[in-house]
Amino acid sequence: MALQILVMRNLVLFDYAFCFVYIAGVILLPTEANRTLLLLLGFATGIIVDVFYNTLGLHAAATLLAVYLRPLLIKLMFESKGTERTDISIQSLGVGSYISYIFLLVLIHHSALFFIEMSHFGMVLYTLLRIIASSLFTTLVILLIQLFSRRQKTLA
């Protein structure tokens, strides 16, 4: 949360790509986590970001949607292939599955966030460009943070 509020808030590429790395805190929780607890954590995370961004519940709504759809996405992506519940990590999923999982949830989050924020339908193309650029940027940052934190743990 501190990383999002202090650093990532000011990190914007070309006025299109915004980085909302705080979403990683709730989408990378263990798959066995209680759904009610996940929803409460998602709401708390979103509302804290809303307080600092002065956005009146936009982040809370988008984060709740991503957290609500997370178990369905896990079931569709991983459990339907015959694998049992697994940890959400690069090592257990592999790079391709991990990136697709992260990207889909980030895309859901950013789509909700930017479409709620959109003031009128004249800005649809601009909003779609922001969604795609921000989703790619956020996914890349989350992946880099995960790779860096995993490498630090193995070196220690």
Buried (B, 14 or more C-beta within 10 A) or exposed (E): EEBBBEEBBEEBEEEBBBBBBBBBBBBBBEBEBEEEEBBEBBBBBBBBBBEEBEBEEBBBBBBBBBBBBBBEBBEEBBBEEEEEEBEBEBEEBEEEBBBBBBBBBBBBBBBBBBEBBBEEEEBEEEBBBBBBBBBBBBBBBBBEEBEEEEEEEEEE
